Amino acid sequence: MNFQKLTLPLLTLCLLIACADQGASPSGDKTSEAVGRVDAAPIDYQIETVAEGLDHPWSLAFLPNGGMLVTERTGKLKHVTENGDVAVVYDFAGGKDHPKVHFGSGMQAGLFDVVLHPDFETNRLLYISYAAEQGEENTLLLMRFKYDDVTAPTLSEGKQLFAASPTRVQGNHYGARIQFLADGTLLMPVGDAFHFREEAQGLDTHFGKIIRLNDDGSVPSDNPFVNKEGALPEIWSLGHRNPQGIILATDGRVFAHEHGPAGGDEINEIQRGKNYGWPSVSYGIDYSGGRISPFEAMDGTEQSLIHFTPSIAPSGFAQYTGEAFPDWQGDLFLSALALKHVRHVNVKADGSLGEQSEIFGELNARFRDVRTGPDGYLYLLTEAPSAAGSKILKVIPKN
């Protein structure tokens, strides 16, 4: 099958630029949501600016000795000190010792996630995902580097661990978040590239899948499709659209959220070998207004735990595990791009997902990432059209 050479009609291209990565209907319809929202319980907080002037930031990672790393989709990995000083660690736009980052106006492509190895303090390894140029095409890569900050933060010993197959010319729907599991393996979603949604149901491409790898990039022998003829062995689950958040909860469950089309964003519990339905099953509709599927449920596919209509365009994902806000302990937080808030989802004592609320909407910002910091505070990464408006924010209790 040749997936690479697809051209877009002008109308489709306009809809793509207007809507992709926003998760909202072009008409702006505000239909009722499948799971109702409630007002947040009063939480007294104040927000401090940690750093600003970032260029299309995408992900945060906290360093054990203080400070953090932040990726910018334009290609730079930056180091941010606790005082807010920002310095470039590595520029993936150069393409000298690695494939060049693929980034351009109107695309979702670029430098994506940065995650420390679970044994980072010993081995100094970190993992980077990004859209990389492959001739005239591009694909999602997973790279591993050694991090050194003895004199100044630098990366070395780069090794490519994974490249999604096949390559494509499109610059949308990459997935790309990285999550280590308790057994030392890692999960990474791969989006459906927007135009190849039917491939999310096949096992011969990485489109619309979550993959599982060992920390050296090899394939775990207990992956569900290792011995299945015609299947790619990295696949852990299938039937996804564009998952941009994946977390390992404190109770051992893996949760992922993903963008629906116009409506139908989801939170799912990810399990070995399961099919999450896309595009055979969806609560959303196409950007054209047409139905993608007549089915909201189907035998052999998993139902989402929560779905969102209208779309909130979920980006980052976190479970709050700090002590600064006891009422949030164990709850889920989704940064949202389209509706410009962070969605708070209560986790009940029995582990089920309960009421939702919208917080931080007063900032009127596109929220790209949300994290629990090692200091117990909540951190937010905002994304603005210009670098001057993109910030790292820290949420602390109000004095």
C-alpha positions in Angstrom: 0.0 0.0 0.0 1.2 3.5 -0.8 0.2 6.0 1.8 2.6 8.8 1.1 1.4 10.5 -2.0 -2.0 12.0 -1.0 -3.0 15.5 -2.2 -5.7 17.5 -0.4 -8.6 19.3 -2.0 -8.6 23.0 -1.1 -11.6 22.8 1.1 -10.2 19.9 3.1 -6.9 21.7 3.5 -8.7 24.8 4.8 -10.7 22.7 7.3 -7.5 20.9 8.4 -5.6 24.1 9.1 -8.6 25.6 10.9 -9.5 22.5 13.0 -6.7 20.1 13.3 -5.3 19.9 16.8 -8.1 22.1 18.0 -10.7 19.3 18.4 -13.6 21.6 17.7 -16.3 21.6 15.1 -15.8 24.2 12.3 -19.3 25.5 13.1 -18.5 25.9 16.8 -21.5 24.0 17.9 -21.7 23.5 21.7 -23.6 20.2 22.0 -24.1 18.7 25.4 -21.3 16.7 26.8 -21.6 12.9 27.4 -20.3 13.3 31.0 -21.7 16.4 32.8 -19.5 19.1 34.2 -19.8 20.7 37.6 -18.3 23.8 39.0 -14.9 23.2 40.7 -14.9 23.1 44.5 -13.3 26.4 45.7 -9.6 26.0 45.7 -7.5 28.9 46.7 -4.5 29.1 44.4 -2.2 31.7 42.9 -0.2 31.4 39.7 3.5 32.3 39.3 5.4 32.6 36.0 8.4 30.3 36.0 9.6 31.2 32.4 8.3 32.8 29.3 9.4 33.6 25.8 9.1 30.0 24.6 8.5 29.1 20.9 5.7 26.6 20.4 6.4 24.6 23.6 5.1 21.1 23.8 6.4 19.1 26.9 8.0 19.5 30.3 10.3 17.1 32.2 11.7 17.8 35.7 15.3 17.2 36.5 16.2 15.5 39.8 18.7 18.3 40.8 16.2 21.1 40.1 15.1 22.9 37.0 13.4 21.3 34.0 13.7 20.6 30.3 11.1 21.9 27.8 10.7 21.0 24.1 9.7 23.5 21.5 8.1 22.2 18.3 10.3 24.4 16.2 13.2 22.0 17.2 14.9 23.2 20.4 15.3 21.4 23.6 15.8 24.0 26.4 16.9 23.9 30.0 15.0 26.1 32.5 16.6 26.8 35.9 14.6 27.3 39.1 15.2 31.0 38.6 13.6 31.0 35.2 16.8 31.3 33.1 16.4 29.6 29.8 19.2 28.1 27.6 19.3 25.9 24.5 20.5 22.3 25.2 20.1 20.9 21.7 18.7 22.0 18.3 17.1 19.3 16.3 16.6 21.7 13.4 20.3 21.3 12.4 20.1 17.7 11.4 23.8 17.0 11.6 24.0 14.0 13.8 20.3 13.0 13.6 17.3 13.4 11.2 16.2 17.0 11.0 13.0 17.9 12.8 10.0 18.4 10.5 8.2 21.6 11.3 6.2 24.2 9.4 3.3 26.7 9.5 -0.1 25.0 9.8 1.3 21.6 10.8 1.3 19.8 14.1 4.7 18.4 13.4 7.8 19.2 15.3 9.8 18.3 18.5 7.5 16.6 20.9 8.0 14.8 24.2 11.0 14.6 26.5 11.0 11.9 29.3 13.8 10.8 31.7 14.7 7.2 32.0 13.4 5.7 35.4 17.1 5.3 36.4 18.1 8.7 35.1 20.1 9.6 38.1 22.3 6.6 37.4 22.4 6.2 33.6 21.6 9.9 32.6 19.5 8.7 29.7 16.5 10.6 28.3 14.1 10.0 25.5 12.9 12.4 22.8 10.0 11.9 20.3 9.8 14.1 17.2 8.5 14.3 13.6 11.7 13.8 11.5 12.3 14.5 7.8 12.8 11.4 5.7 13.7 12.7 2.3 10.6 14.5 1.0 8.5 12.7 3.6 8.5 12.5 7.4 7.7 10.1 10.3 7.6 9.9 14.1 10.9 9.0 15.7 11.9 7.9 19.2 15.5 8.9 20.1 17.6 8.2 23.2 20.4 10.5 24.4 22.8 10.8 27.3 22.3 14.0 29.3 25.4 15.8 30.7 25.2 19.0 32.8 28.7 18.9 34.5 29.7 22.2 32.7 26.6 23.0 30.7 23.5 21.0 29.7 24.3 18.9 26.6 23.1 15.8 24.8 25.3 13.1 23.3 25.3 9.4 22.2 22.1 9.8 20.2 20.5 6.6 19.2 17.3 6.1 17.1 15.1 3.5 18.8 12.0 3.6 16.7 10.6 5.0 13.4 6.9 4.8 12.7 6.0 3.0 9.4 5.1 4.0 6.8 6.5 7.5 6.3 4.0 10.2 5.1 3.9 13.6 3.6 1.3 14.9 6.0 2.2 16.9 9.1 -0.7 16.0 11.5 -1.7 13.4 14.1 1.6 12.1 15.6 0.6 11.1 19.1 4.2 11.0 20.5 3.8 11.1 24.3 6.2 8.7 26.1 5.3 6.8 29.3 7.5 4.3 31.1 5.8 1.3 32.8 6.7 -0.4 36.1 8.4 -3.2 34.2 10.9 -0.8 32.5 9.2 -0.9 29.1 7.7 2.2 27.5 4.5 3.1 25.7 4.2 5.7 22.9 1.1 6.5 20.9 1.4 6.9 17.1 -1.4 9.0 15.5 -3.4 8.1 12.4 -1.7 10.9 10.3 -5.3 12.4 9.9 -5.8 10.9 6.4 -5.3 7.2 7.1 -7.8 6.6 9.8 -8.8 3.3 8.3 -5.3 2.0 9.0 -5.9 2.3 12.7 -7.8 -1.0 12.5 -5.0 -2.8 10.6 -1.9 -4.4 12.2 0.5 -3.8 9.2 1.1 -0.1 9.9 1.8 2.0 13.1 -0.9 4.5 12.2 -3.5 4.8 15.0 -1.6 2.5 17.5 0.1 2.6 20.8 3.5 0.8 20.7 5.5 -0.8 23.5 9.3 -1.1 23.5 12.1 -2.1 25.8 14.2 0.9 27.0 16.8 0.0 24.3 14.2 0.0 21.5 13.9 -3.7 21.1 10.5 -5.4 21.1 9.3 -7.1 24.3 8.6 -10.8 23.7 5.2 -10.6 25.4 3.8 -7.9 23.1 0.4 -9.2 21.9 1.1 -9.4 18.2 4.7 -10.6 18.2 3.9 -13.9 16.5 1.0 -12.8 14.4 1.7 -13.0 10.7 1.5 -9.6 8.9 1.4 -7.7 12.2 4.0 -5.2 13.4 5.5 -6.5 16.6 5.7 -3.1 18.4 1.9 -2.7 18.5 0.4 -2.8 22.0 -3.1 -1.5 21.2 -5.0 -0.3 18.2 -8.0 1.7 17.1 -6.7 5.2 18.1 -7.0 8.5 16.4 -4.5 10.9 17.9 -3.6 10.2 21.6 -1.5 13.1 23.0 -1.6 12.1 26.6 -0.7 8.9 28.4 0.0 8.3 32.1 0.7 5.5 34.5 -1.7 6.0 37.4 -0.7 5.4 41.0 -2.9 2.2 41.1 -1.0 0.8 38.1 -3.6 1.5 35.4 -2.6 3.2 32.2 -4.8 6.0 31.0 -4.6 7.8 27.6 -6.7 10.5 26.1 -7.0 11.3 22.5 -8.4 13.8 20.1 -11.7 13.0 18.5 -12.8 14.8 15.3 -15.6 17.3 15.9 -16.5 15.9 19.3 -15.7 12.6 20.7 -12.4 13.3 22.5 -11.8 10.3 24.9 -10.1 9.0 28.0 -9.4 5.3 27.8 -7.8 2.7 30.0 -5.2 1.1 27.9 -4.8 -2.6 28.0 -2.7 -5.2 26.2 -3.9 -6.0 22.7 -7.3 -4.2 23.0 -9.0 -2.4 20.1 -10.3 1.1 21.0 -12.5 1.4 17.9 -11.4 4.3 15.8 -12.8 4.9 13.1 -15.4 2.1 13.3 -16.7 3.5 16.6 -16.8 7.2 17.5 -19.0 9.7 19.3 -17.7 12.5 17.1 -18.6 13.6 13.6 -16.3 14.6 10.7 -15.3 18.2 10.2 -17.6 18.3 7.1 -20.6 17.5 9.4 -21.0 14.0 8.1 -21.0 10.8 10.3 -17.7 8.9 10.5 -19.5 5.8 11.8 -23.0 5.0 12.7 -21.7 3.1 15.8 -20.9 4.5 19.2 -20.2 0.9 20.5 -19.3 -2.3 18.8 -18.5 -5.9 19.9 -14.7 -6.4 20.1 -13.9 -2.7 20.9 -13.4 -0.9 24.2 -15.7 1.9 25.4 -14.1 5.1 26.5 -14.3 5.9 30.2 -15.2 9.5 29.4 -15.9 11.2 26.1 -16.1 15.0 25.4 -18.5 16.8 23.1 -17.7 19.5 22.2 -14.1 18.6 21.9 -11.7 20.1 24.4 -8.7 19.2 22.3 -6.7 17.4 25.1 -3.0 17.8 25.1 -1.0 17.1 28.3 -2.2 14.7 31.0 -1.3 14.3 34.6 -2.4 12.7 37.9 -2.0 15.0 40.8 0.2 13.3 43.4 1.4 16.3 45.5 0.6 17.5 49.0 0.0 21.2 48.3 -3.6 20.6 47.2 -5.1 17.7 49.3 -8.5 18.0 47.6 -6.9 17.2 44.3 -4.9 14.1 45.5 -5.1 11.3 42.9 -7.3 13.3 40.5 -6.7 13.6 36.7 -5.9 16.9 34.9 -6.0 17.3 31.1 -4.6 20.5 29.5 -7.0 21.7 26.8 -6.2 23.6 23.6 -9.6 24.4 22.0 -11.6 25.4 25.1 -8.7 27.1 26.9 -8.8 25.5 30.3 -7.5 22.6 32.3 -10.1 19.8 32.7 -10.1 18.4 36.3 -11.6 14.9 36.6 -12.3 13.6 40.0 -11.1 10.1 40.7 -13.4 8.4 43.2 -12.4 6.1 46.1 -13.2 3.1 44.0 -11.0 4.3 41.1 -13.9 5.3 38.8 -13.9 8.7 37.1 -16.4 11.1 38.5 -17.3 14.8 38.2 -15.4 17.2 35.9 -14.7 20.9 36.2 -12.9 23.5 34.2 -10.1 25.5 35.9 -7.6 28.2 35.0 -9.9 29.5 32.2 -9.3 33.0 33.6 -5.9 32.9 31.9 -7.5 32.6 28.4 -4.6 30.4 27.2 -4.1 27.4 25.1 -2.8 24.8 27.6 -0.2 22.4 26.0 1.0 20.4 29.0 0.2 19.9 32.7 2.4 18.1 35.2 2.8 17.5 38.9 6.1 18.9 40.0 8.5 17.2 42.4 7.8 20.1 44.8 4.1 19.1 44.9 2.8 22.0 42.9 1.0 21.8 39.5 2.8 23.1 36.5 1.2 24.4 33.3 2.7 24.9 29.8 0.8 27.5 27.7 1.2 27.9 24.0 0.6 31.2 22.2 1.0 32.2 18.5 4.0 34.3 19.4 6.9 33.2 21.6 6.3 36.1 23.9 3.0 34.7 25.1 4.1 31.1 25.8 4.9 30.4 29.4 5.7 27.8 32.1 3.4 28.5 35.0 3.4 27.2 38.6 0.2 26.8 40.6 0.7 27.2 44.3 -1.7 27.6 47.3 -2.8 31.1 47.9 -1.3 32.8 50.9 
